[in-house]
Amino acid sequence: MSDTDAPTVVLVHGAFADGSSWSGVIERLHAKGVTAVAVANPLRGISADSAYVASVFAQIPGPVIAVGHSYGGAIISNAAADARNVVGLVFVAAFATDEGELLGQVEAGSKDSVLNSALVPRQYPTADGETATEFFIDPAKAREAFAGDVSEEQARLIAAVQRPVAELGFSEPNGPPAWKNRPSWAVVATGDKAAGTDVVRSMAERAGAKITEVEGSHVIMVSRPDVVTDVILEAVVAVGSPVGAAGG
């Protein structure tokens, strides 16, 4: 694979987060000479978010490694289904959903997740003049339910800058998954109380992903960016692109 065919790593954040959650990963990928960009996931529902991310994939020249955290895992799998340039998927403490699955139902079956008890519903105006429901994490419960392996100060910051996710993210059915015909990798955090380690692991196994388990919370890309970066680099190498220090 030539330099012009080297994949771009496209990082898709999940609910209650933004692109800055990938900062440590992006810094490490860039140091290895790998192009990486973070997408601003709208967090307005499965169909809307998947369409937006699919449009991002379509406008990137050359191959793409799609990386999704949490809810972003569902989005990359939906968005990449018809994206011919997506050559691999990496799920980071993420949902690798199947066709017809609803994230709300999936989460209800987790024995490890405590996220539902931490969510606060609020209303927002829609384009048609109506209102709809979105969810925040109660800041007092953010460390326990979401970011248990970062400092108290960092957990407060994560809670303060969180972005809400529309209820449609949990109730809209997912479409045909890209993992059925793309190579996949997965990082499973053993202390994930948001998505739930049990759900993340079982979905990764079902997807046939190469799994790396690591001790940590749901925000494993923040607390262990080194591990997450190594898995992404493994995917980059697997699709045929050499990896080296920038400028080397």
Disulfide bonds with the S-S distance in Angstrom:
none
